[in-house]
Amino acid sequence: MAAETSTSAAAGSGGGSWVESYTGMSTDNIKGLVLALSSSVFIGTSFIVKKKGLRKAGASGVRAGVGGYSYLYEPLWWAGMITMIVGEVANFAAYAFAPAILVTPLGALSIIISAVLADIMLKEKLHIFGILGCVLCVVGSTTIVLHAPQEREIESVAEVWDLATEPAFIFYAIIVLAATFVLIFRYIPQYGQTHIMVYIGVCSLVGSLSVMSVKALGIALKLTFSGINQLIYPQTWLFAIIVVACILTQMNYLNKALDTFNTAVVSPIYYTMFTSLTILASVIMFKDWDRQNPTQIVTEMCGFVTILSGTFLLHKTKDMVDGLPPTLPIRIPKHGDENGYASEGIPLRSAAEGLPLRSPRAAE
């Protein structure tokens, strides 16, 4: 009888651990999920508020897209910045509780929010296929949430530092830094105003390193608040310095991208690149997939591909209005819309003849 009870208890315990392992919804993962969702709401809203501030500042000063910083004197831009900071703080906390492969893809919600608000507030219309793209983002995010790995048990920031200094991640970091410097000093001066991938490439590359540092710093603070002081370790402060440097770089080039290109294009492309690189960095540094079976990994990748499909639809249908086919404007026209600001083309590449091509909406 005792043996049966023991066997039954073991089976129940094993079943519970299997369910937890399959769904990835431990207590810490749930905390990370809630924080990540609230973060996406704030960040998605901040894109729109900041864009309106950039437009207003560009109407009376030098635009951010051509190197100006007049937006720093615009209260609306600061309101958007504060909203983004609140979202980033929530995101910061989420990484302390859940793995990056769970937290980062939930940024898809910020795409949906920014796309809907752009339709309402910025008159950047969302086509029916764009709505389908939003639905795909939600489905993909849900799939990843249900199959995310458990958070790795880490007892000190020194352990995170050991993970960060392993050869594989050092190699990744060197490649990212080299690519970032090449983009900043070689390609941005020449192609920044005509190629959307240049600004977003810098944001995404630097962002993958910033997330790893944010996670390390978040773990250090979580351990400190639980009574295990991590502030005595120099690694904690080094991670903090890296976080600040990376965030300032991301903010600068994201502002340039938002001011130069359509928000409905910047958000999904930035999300796609940033999420892909962050998941790659997390898999290399924290070895997330070592704690999962092949079925879970494939399911997560299917969820991620679903999200990418949604962002692709949002991108391809950005200019589809009432049956008109989408066009690919090459150069950005001047600001001017019904509010006194310019309609914005969405430059993707240089025209061979150097002539600006505009979408039907931007030409009206």
C-alpha positions in Angstrom: 0.0 0.0 0.0 2.8 2.4 0.9 4.6 1.4 -2.2 1.5 2.2 -4.3 1.1 5.5 -2.5 4.7 6.3 -3.1 4.4 5.3 -6.8 1.3 7.4 -7.2 2.8 10.4 -5.6 5.9 10.1 -7.8 3.7 9.8 -10.9 1.7 12.8 -9.8 4.9 14.7 -9.2 6.3 13.6 -12.4 3.1 14.5 -14.3 3.1 18.0 -12.7 6.8 18.6 -13.6 6.1 17.3 -17.1 3.2 19.8 -17.5 5.3 22.6 -16.1 8.2 21.7 -18.4 5.9 21.4 -21.4 4.1 24.7 -20.8 7.0 26.5 -19.3 4.6 28.4 -17.0 6.4 28.3 -13.7 5.8 31.0 -11.2 8.7 33.0 -12.4 7.6 32.6 -16.0 4.2 33.9 -15.2 5.7 36.9 -13.5 7.8 37.5 -16.6 4.8 37.0 -18.9 2.7 39.7 -17.1 5.6 42.1 -17.0 6.4 41.6 -20.7 2.8 42.1 -21.7 2.5 45.4 -19.8 5.8 46.4 -21.3 4.5 45.9 -24.8 1.5 48.1 -24.1 3.6 51.0 -23.0 6.2 50.6 -25.7 3.7 50.3 -28.5 2.0 53.5 -27.3 5.4 55.3 -27.0 6.2 54.7 -30.7 3.2 56.8 -31.7 3.6 59.6 -29.1 7.3 59.9 -29.9 6.5 60.0 -33.7 4.0 62.8 -33.2 6.6 64.7 -31.1 9.2 64.1 -33.8 6.8 65.5 -36.5 6.1 68.5 -34.4 9.7 69.2 -33.7 10.7 68.7 -37.4 8.2 71.3 -38.5 10.0 74.0 -36.5 13.6 72.7 -36.4 16.1 70.3 -37.9 14.7 66.9 -38.2 16.2 63.9 -36.3 16.5 62.0 -39.6 19.1 64.4 -40.9 21.0 64.8 -37.6 18.9 67.3 -35.7 18.1 67.2 -32.0 15.3 69.8 -31.8 13.0 67.0 -30.6 14.7 67.3 -27.2 12.8 70.5 -26.7 9.4 69.0 -27.6 7.3 68.0 -24.5 5.3 65.5 -26.6 8.5 63.6 -27.5 9.4 63.5 -23.8 6.0 62.1 -23.0 6.6 59.3 -25.4 10.1 58.8 -24.0 8.7 58.5 -20.4 6.1 56.0 -21.7 8.9 54.0 -23.3 11.0 54.1 -20.1 8.1 52.7 -18.1 7.7 50.0 -20.7 11.5 49.3 -20.7 11.5 49.1 -16.9 8.7 46.5 -17.0 10.7 44.7 -19.7 13.8 44.9 -17.6 12.0 43.2 -14.7 10.6 40.5 -17.0 14.0 39.4 -18.1 14.9 38.8 -14.4 12.2 36.3 -14.1 11.8 34.6 -17.5 14.1 33.5 -20.3 14.6 35.8 -23.3 13.1 33.3 -25.6 9.8 33.9 -23.8 10.0 37.7 -23.1 11.4 39.0 -26.4 8.8 37.6 -28.8 6.0 39.2 -26.8 7.1 42.5 -28.2 4.8 41.5 -31.1 2.0 43.0 -29.0 3.7 46.4 -29.2 3.6 46.1 -33.0 -0.2 45.6 -32.9 -0.7 48.5 -30.6 1.5 50.9 -32.6 -0.1 49.8 -35.9 -3.6 50.4 -34.5 -2.7 53.7 -33.0 -0.9 54.8 -36.1 -4.1 54.2 -38.1 -6.1 56.3 -35.6 -3.6 59.1 -34.7 -1.2 59.3 -37.6 -3.5 58.4 -40.4 -1.2 55.5 -41.5 -4.0 53.2 -42.5 -4.1 49.6 -41.5 -5.4 47.3 -44.3 -7.5 44.2 -43.7 -4.4 42.1 -44.3 -2.6 44.2 -41.7 -5.2 43.1 -39.2 -4.6 39.5 -40.2 -0.9 40.2 -39.6 -1.8 41.3 -36.1 -3.7 38.1 -35.5 -0.8 36.0 -36.6 1.5 37.9 -34.2 -0.9 37.0 -31.4 -1.1 33.3 -32.4 2.7 33.1 -32.7 3.3 34.8 -29.4 0.8 32.5 -27.6 2.5 29.4 -29.1 5.9 30.6 -27.8 4.5 31.4 -24.4 3.0 27.9 -24.0 6.3 26.2 -24.9 8.9 28.5 -23.5 11.8 26.9 -21.4 12.1 27.2 -17.7 14.3 30.0 -16.4 17.9 28.9 -15.7 18.7 28.7 -12.0 21.5 31.3 -11.4 22.9 32.0 -7.9 25.3 34.9 -8.6 26.2 37.5 -11.2 29.6 35.9 -11.4 27.9 32.8 -12.9 26.3 35.0 -15.6 29.8 36.5 -16.2 31.2 33.0 -16.8 28.4 32.4 -19.3 29.2 35.7 -21.1 32.9 35.0 -21.3 32.6 31.6 -22.9 34.2 31.4 -26.4 30.9 31.0 -28.3 29.4 34.2 -26.9 32.6 36.2 -27.1 32.7 35.3 -30.8 29.1 36.4 -31.3 29.8 39.7 -29.4 32.8 40.5 -31.6 30.8 39.9 -34.8 28.0 42.1 -33.5 30.3 45.0 -32.6 32.2 44.8 -35.9 29.0 44.9 -37.9 27.7 47.8 -35.8 30.8 49.9 -36.4 30.8 49.1 -40.1 27.1 50.2 -40.3 27.7 53.4 -38.3 30.9 54.7 -40.0 30.6 53.2 -43.5 26.9 52.8 -44.4 24.8 55.3 -42.4 26.4 58.4 -43.9 25.7 57.2 -47.4 22.5 55.1 -47.1 20.9 56.2 -43.8 18.2 58.3 -45.6 17.3 55.7 -48.2 17.8 52.2 -46.7 15.6 51.4 -43.7 17.7 48.4 -42.8 20.8 50.5 -41.9 19.4 52.3 -38.9 17.4 49.3 -37.8 20.4 47.1 -38.2 22.3 49.1 -35.7 19.4 49.1 -33.2 18.9 45.3 -33.5 22.6 44.3 -33.3 23.2 46.5 -30.3 19.8 45.5 -28.8 20.8 41.8 -28.7 23.8 42.7 -26.5 21.7 45.1 -24.4 19.1 42.4 -23.6 21.8 40.0 -22.4 23.3 42.7 -20.2 19.8 43.7 -19.0 19.1 40.1 -18.0 22.4 39.8 -16.2 21.7 43.1 -14.3 18.1 42.1 -13.6 19.3 38.8 -12.1 21.8 40.6 -10.0 19.2 43.0 -8.6 16.7 40.2 -8.0 19.3 38.3 -6.0 20.2 41.5 -4.1 16.6 42.2 -3.1 16.3 38.6 -2.0 19.2 39.1 0.5 22.2 37.9 -1.6 24.1 41.1 -2.3 25.4 41.3 -5.8 26.5 44.9 -5.8 29.8 44.0 -4.3 30.8 42.3 -7.6 32.5 44.4 -10.3 30.6 42.4 -12.9 27.3 43.9 -11.8 28.6 47.4 -12.5 30.2 46.4 -15.8 26.9 45.0 -17.0 25.2 48.2 -15.9 27.6 50.3 -18.0 27.0 48.1 -21.0 23.3 48.5 -20.6 23.5 52.3 -20.5 25.8 52.4 -23.5 23.6 50.1 -25.6 20.4 51.8 -24.7 21.7 55.2 -25.6 22.9 53.9 -29.0 19.6 52.2 -29.7 17.6 55.3 -28.7 19.6 57.5 -31.0 19.3 55.4 -34.1 15.7 54.4 -33.4 14.8 58.1 -33.3 16.5 58.5 -36.7 14.6 55.6 -38.2 11.2 56.8 -36.8 11.7 60.3 -38.2 12.8 59.1 -41.6 10.5 56.1 -42.3 6.9 55.1 -41.7 6.1 53.9 -38.2 4.1 51.0 -39.6 7.3 49.8 -41.3 9.9 50.6 -38.6 8.0 48.7 -35.8 7.7 45.3 -37.5 11.1 45.3 -39.1 12.8 46.4 -35.9 10.9 43.8 -34.0 11.8 41.0 -36.4 15.5 41.7 -36.5 15.8 42.5 -32.8 13.9 39.4 -31.7 15.8 37.1 -34.0 19.2 38.3 -32.9 18.1 38.4 -29.2 16.9 34.8 -29.3 20.2 33.8 -31.0 22.2 35.6 -28.4 20.2 34.0 -25.6 20.6 30.5 -27.0 24.3 31.0 -27.2 24.8 32.6 -23.8 22.2 31.1 -21.6 21.8 27.8 -23.5 18.0 28.0 -23.4 17.5 25.0 -25.8 19.7 22.7 -23.7 16.7 22.4 -21.3 14.2 21.5 -24.0 13.4 18.6 -26.2 13.3 18.8 -30.0 9.5 19.0 -30.1 9.4 22.1 -27.9 12.2 23.8 -29.9 10.4 23.1 -33.2 7.1 24.4 -31.8 8.8 27.6 -30.6 10.3 28.1 -34.0 6.9 27.6 -35.6 5.5 30.2 -33.3 8.3 32.6 -34.2 7.8 32.0 -38.0 4.1 32.7 -37.4 5.0 36.0 -35.8 7.4 36.8 -38.7 4.5 36.1 -41.2 2.4 38.5 -39.3 5.0 41.2 -39.4 5.6 40.5 -43.1 1.9 41.1 -43.8 1.9 44.3 -41.8 4.9 45.5 -43.9 3.6 44.4 -47.3 0.1 45.9 -46.8 1.2 49.2 -45.3 0.1 51.2 -48.4 -2.9 49.1 -49.5 -6.0 51.3 -49.3 -9.4 50.2 -50.7 -7.9 47.8 -53.2 -5.0 49.8 -54.4 -1.8 47.7 -54.7 1.1 48.5 -52.4 4.0 50.5 -53.9 7.6 50.9 -52.8 8.5 54.6 -52.6 12.2 55.0 -52.8 13.1 58.4 -51.2 11.4 60.2 -48.4 9.3 63.3 -49.4 9.2 66.3 -47.3 6.8 66.5 -44.3 3.3 67.7 -45.0 -0.2 66.3 -44.3 -3.6 67.5 -43.2 -2.1 68.5 -39.8 0.5 70.6 -41.5 3.2 67.9 -41.6 4.4 66.0 -44.5 3.0 62.7 -45.8 5.8 60.2 -45.5 7.0 57.9 -48.2 8.7 54.7 -47.0 12.1 54.6 -48.6 13.5 51.1 -48.9 16.3 51.3 -51.5 17.8 53.8 -53.9 16.3 54.2 -57.4 18.7 53.6 -60.2 17.8 57.0 -61.8 17.9 58.8 -58.4 14.3 59.9 -58.9 11.8 59.8 -56.0 8.9 57.4 -56.4 5.8 57.9 -54.2 2.9 55.8 -53.2 -0.6 57.0 -54.4 -1.4 58.1 -50.9 1.8 60.1 -50.4 1.3 61.8 -53.8 -2.1 63.1 -52.9 
